[in-house]
């Protein structure tokens, strides 16, 4: 859901241009894209919750999934060491933070993980 919204908003295209202009930024921008997608998914979940279609435990499950999909968690699990310079999606804490930010506010405008980057 989050990536679809990014595509509609032109964010995907702006990030691709920024990657082409300065490939050294690619990894950092990738993390910001993924964190923003997590936040936008939180905004969507907020709208579903407001319509009484989401149980509070569903958010807990989503936050647990975000933690389990964090680059730090996955690297530690796989290689036994954490290398932030190789991240593509962000840490467990970052992913949980941005999902919760979107859910708590319900506003896409609060999902600016780029703040001056592109």
N, C-alpha and C positions, 0 to 999 in steps of 0.2 A: 504494500500500500504506500509506504513512504517513498519508495523509489519512483513509483508511478506519479506521485504528486511532484516530486523533484523534476521529473521529465516534463510535466505539464507547465511548470513554472520556469522552465528554461535553465534550471540549475545544472542539470546534467551536461548541457551543451557548454555552459560557461566554464565548468570544471574541465571539460575535455580541451577547450581552448587554452586554459591556464596550464594544463599538463603539457600541451604541445609547445607552449612558449618557454616553459621552464621545467624540464623533466625532473629536476631535483625536488620539485614540490609534490610530485605525484603521490608518494606514500602519505604525506601529511594531509593532502587533499582527500585522498581515499578515506582516511579515518574520519575526516569531518563530514564527508558525504554519508558514510554509514551511521554516524552518530545523529546526523540530522534525520535520516530515515527512521531511526529508532524514536526520535522525538515526534516526528509526524505520525508514526504508528500510535504513540501515546495520545496524540490529539484525536485520532480516529477512535481509540478505545474510550476516551472521555465522552465522545458523542454517543457511543453505544451505551455507556454507563448511564448517561443522562436520560436515556430512553428505557432504562430498567432492563436492558438486554445483556448486562454483564454483572456477574457476581463479584464482590470484593475479592474473593479468593482467586478469581481469574487474573486480576492484576498481580497478585502475589506469585502466581505461576509464571506470568510473563516476565516479572522481575528476576525470578530464579533462572528462567531460560536465558535472559540477557546476561546474567552472571556466568552461566555455563558456556556462553558463546563469546566471552571476552577473550581477546588475543592473549592476555597474560595467563589466564586459566588454561587455555588450549596449549600454549607453548610449554607451560610448566608440566602439564599432563603428558605431552608428547616428547619433548626434548629434555625436559628437566631443568630448563633455564628460560628466563624471560628476556627477550630482546625487543624493546619498544621500537627500535628503528625498523623493524620488520613487520610491524603491525599493519593491518589493513582495515580493521573494524573498531579498534579502541579497546581499552581495558574493561574488565567486568564492571568496575565502579563507574566508569564513564558511560557505558551502555545503560546501566541501571539509572544513572542520574538523568540522562536525556530522555529515556522512556518515561520516567516519573515526571520530568518537567513538562512534557507534552500532555501527559494525563492530568496533572494537577491544574494546568492553566487552561487547556482546551483551545489554545490559540497558536496557529502556525507561526505567527510573528515571533513567538518566544523560542522558536527552534533555529535561531541563527547561530550555527556552530562555526560559521566562517568569519564573522566580525572582522571585516577589513582584509580578508584573504583574497577574495575574487571580486 
